[in-house]
Amino acid sequence: MPEQWGRSVVAIGVFDGVHLGHRAIVARATAAAASMHASSVVVTFDPHPASVVRPDAAPLLLSDVSQRLDLLSSLGVDATLVLPFDRELASWSAEEFVQRLLVDRLHACRVVVGENFRFGNRALGDVALLNRLGSSAGFDVDAVSLVGGADDAVSSTLIRGLIADGSVAAAADALGRPYGVSGVVVRGDARGRELGFPTANIAVPAGVAVPSDGVYAGWLVRADGSRWPAAISVGSNPTFDGVDRRVEAYALDADFDLYDERITIEFADRLRGMVRFDSIDDLVAQMTDDVAEVRRTVSRG
């Protein structure tokens, strides 16, 4: 980071998915920065801290670091600092974290966090300690209440559960946007093209949350930002005795070659579960119905 960085209002968190709760924290930070004539800085971590301190319990990710940076940038922050999370950083005490990062480097005048924020070695630091350290170091602390309240709080854990259940519409409500997975388009079996429904198969990176098997309505989003209504299949293609789990999308009314292009597949709603059909004709008839349902679904949203 630049050596001559000025005063900052700092928002800290993993911000996986940049959901409505995260957006509330960032909005509070950007507003405070404007009023205090300071820079707004988001501090996040990569990889996810749990993958270092509790690798067996590391959560599936709602966004990779590239997606996170794009989402945070869209919220109007001046800068995002990605801290490489490793054993050394995990060993920092709460006091060391505050001094080395917030005081010495970012010159924080205010720190904005969620009310359940924990930090430092073994997560021993909490908002109360951050307040005490801030009083000595010259910054104040704004702890933002959980969106949705204590019992129904919006959280990355909640959203992962919704996605795992295929409840992508509810996940979108919590995220403030459709949930999407990104990857490079790879060559599949070309069966979709033979059936009249050519699909783009993406290689989803390991460790990313993928909705449960089924057929979904949504969008195919290209690198140039263009969005196409799409029928999306998640699963192993049981009609053809498939084994590998795939995410593939048929873009409606489109005709383009997407091989080797990085795209995003966004999920609007779940249409049905994955079914093994007795004949190709039955499969094609259902796919035709699916496409019609996709048109109706995306036109509503």
HELIX and SHEET records of a PDB file:
HELIX    1   1 LEU A   20  MET A   36  1                                  17    
HELIX    2   2 PRO A   49  VAL A   53  1                                   5    
HELIX    3   3 PRO A   55  ALA A   57  5                                   3    
HELIX    4   4 VAL A   65  SER A   74  1                                  10    
HELIX    5   5 ARG A   87  SER A   91  1                                   5    
HELIX    6   6 ALA A   94  PHE A   97  1                                   4    
HELIX    7   7 VAL A   98  VAL A  103  3                                   6    
HELIX    8   8 ASN A  121  ALA A  123  5                                   3    
HELIX    9   9 VAL A  127  ALA A  137  1                                  11    
HELIX   10  10 SER A  156  ALA A  164  1                                   9    
HELIX   11  11 VAL A  168  LEU A  175  1                                   8    
HELIX   12  12 ARG A  191  LEU A  195  1                                   5    
HELIX   13  13 PRO A  238  PHE A  240  5                                   3    
HELIX   14  14 ILE A  280  ARG A  300  1                                  21    
SHEET    1   A 5 ALA A  79  PRO A  84  0                                        
SHEET    2   A 5 SER A  39  ASP A  46  1                                        
SHEET    3   A 5 SER A   8  ILE A  12  1                                        
SHEET    4   A 5 ALA A 108  GLY A 114  1                                        
SHEET    5   A 5 ASP A 140  VAL A 144  1                                        
SHEET    1   B 7 TYR A 179  VAL A 186  0                                        
SHEET    2   B 7 ALA A 200  ALA A 203 -1                                        
SHEET    3   B 7 ARG A 246  ALA A 251 -1                                        
SHEET    4   B 7 ARG A 227  GLY A 235 -1                                        
SHEET    5   B 7 GLY A 214  VAL A 221 -1                                        
SHEET    6   B 7 ARG A 262  ARG A 272 -1                                        
SHEET    7   B 7 TYR A 179  VAL A 186 -1                                        
END                                                                             
